[in-house]
Amino acid sequence: MLVVTTNMLEGKKVKIYYGIVSGEAILGANIFKDIFAGIRDIIGGRSAAYEKELKEAKDIAINEMTQQAAALGANAVIAVDLDYETISSGSGNMLMVSASGTAVLVE
């Protein structure tokens, strides 16, 4: 399935617009990851643990979105938008990724 952020696919014609599809993923990051991420914030550098969680959440959200599109009969999702949020709770932070786009049939 083609998944693009643009409103059209070059060289392809949209035959049917099925409508908006979306997928969401919320993943918890445990206290140890929070502590090490805090240390990274102080001394600098990248947080590999958070990057891994973020990539996993993005993949889940996109996969859910494309499954929803496929169930409608679409072979592409255009105008895809990815949103990233952190949700703080008493037990730590959670990462939320949502993906939405327009399911279409292209020829």
C-alpha positions as CSV (number, residue, x, y, z in Angstrom):
1,M,0.0,0.0,0.0
2,L,1.3,3.4,-0.9
3,V,1.4,5.9,2.0
4,V,2.3,9.5,1.2
5,T,2.1,12.9,2.8
6,T,1.2,14.6,-0.5
7,N,-2.3,15.2,-1.8
8,M,-1.7,13.3,-5.0
9,L,0.5,10.7,-6.5
10,E,2.4,11.8,-9.6
11,G,1.5,9.7,-12.6
12,K,-1.5,8.1,-10.8
13,K,-5.1,9.0,-11.0
14,V,-7.4,8.8,-8.0
15,K,-10.4,6.7,-9.0
16,I,-12.2,6.5,-5.6
17,Y,-11.9,8.6,-2.4
18,Y,-13.0,6.4,0.5
19,G,-12.5,9.0,3.2
20,I,-10.4,9.6,6.3
21,V,-8.6,6.7,8.0
22,S,-6.5,6.8,11.1
23,G,-4.4,4.8,13.5
24,E,-3.2,5.6,17.0
25,A,-0.6,4.1,19.3
26,I,0.1,5.0,22.9
27,L,3.1,3.4,24.5
28,G,4.4,3.7,28.1
29,A,8.0,4.5,28.8
30,N,9.1,3.0,32.1
31,I,10.7,4.9,35.0
32,F,14.2,3.6,34.1
33,K,14.0,5.0,30.6
34,D,12.7,8.3,32.1
35,I,15.7,8.5,34.4
36,F,18.2,7.8,31.7
37,A,16.5,10.2,29.3
38,G,16.8,12.9,32.1
39,I,20.5,12.2,32.4
40,R,20.8,12.5,28.6
41,D,19.0,15.9,28.8
42,I,21.6,17.1,31.3
43,I,24.8,15.8,29.6
44,G,23.5,16.0,26.0
45,G,23.1,13.3,23.4
46,R,20.2,11.2,22.0
47,S,18.0,8.9,23.9
48,A,18.0,5.7,22.1
49,A,15.3,4.2,24.3
50,Y,12.9,6.9,23.5
51,E,13.8,6.9,19.9
52,K,13.0,3.2,19.7
53,E,9.7,3.7,21.5
54,L,8.8,6.5,19.2
55,K,9.6,4.6,16.0
56,E,7.6,1.6,17.3
57,A,4.6,3.8,18.1
58,K,4.8,5.4,14.6
59,D,4.9,2.0,12.9
60,I,1.9,0.8,14.9
61,A,-0.1,3.9,14.0
62,I,0.7,3.7,10.3
63,N,0.0,0.0,10.2
64,E,-3.4,0.5,11.9
65,M,-4.2,3.3,9.4
66,T,-3.3,1.2,6.4
67,Q,-5.2,-1.8,7.6
68,Q,-8.3,0.4,7.9
69,A,-7.7,1.7,4.4
70,A,-7.3,-1.8,3.0
71,A,-10.6,-2.9,4.7
72,L,-12.3,-0.2,2.6
73,G,-10.7,-1.4,-0.6
74,A,-8.1,1.3,-0.9
75,N,-4.6,0.8,-2.3
76,A,-3.1,4.1,-1.1
77,V,-3.4,6.6,1.6
78,I,-2.7,10.2,0.7
79,A,-2.3,13.4,2.7
80,V,-0.9,11.5,5.7
81,D,-0.3,13.5,8.8
82,L,1.6,12.2,11.8
83,D,1.1,13.8,15.2
84,Y,3.4,13.1,18.2
85,E,2.5,13.9,21.8
86,T,3.7,13.0,25.3
87,I,1.2,12.3,28.0
88,S,2.4,12.7,31.6
89,S,0.9,10.6,34.3
90,G,1.7,9.8,37.9
91,S,3.7,6.7,36.9
92,G,5.7,8.3,34.1
93,N,5.4,9.5,30.5
94,M,3.5,7.9,27.7
95,L,4.2,8.5,24.0
96,M,1.3,8.9,21.6
97,V,1.5,8.9,17.9
98,S,-1.5,9.3,15.6
99,A,-1.6,8.9,11.8
100,S,-4.4,10.0,9.6
101,G,-4.9,10.4,5.9
102,T,-7.3,9.9,3.0
103,A,-7.9,6.3,1.8
104,V,-8.1,6.2,-2.0
105,L,-8.0,3.8,-4.9
106,V,-5.5,4.8,-7.5
107,E,-4.9,3.4,-11.0
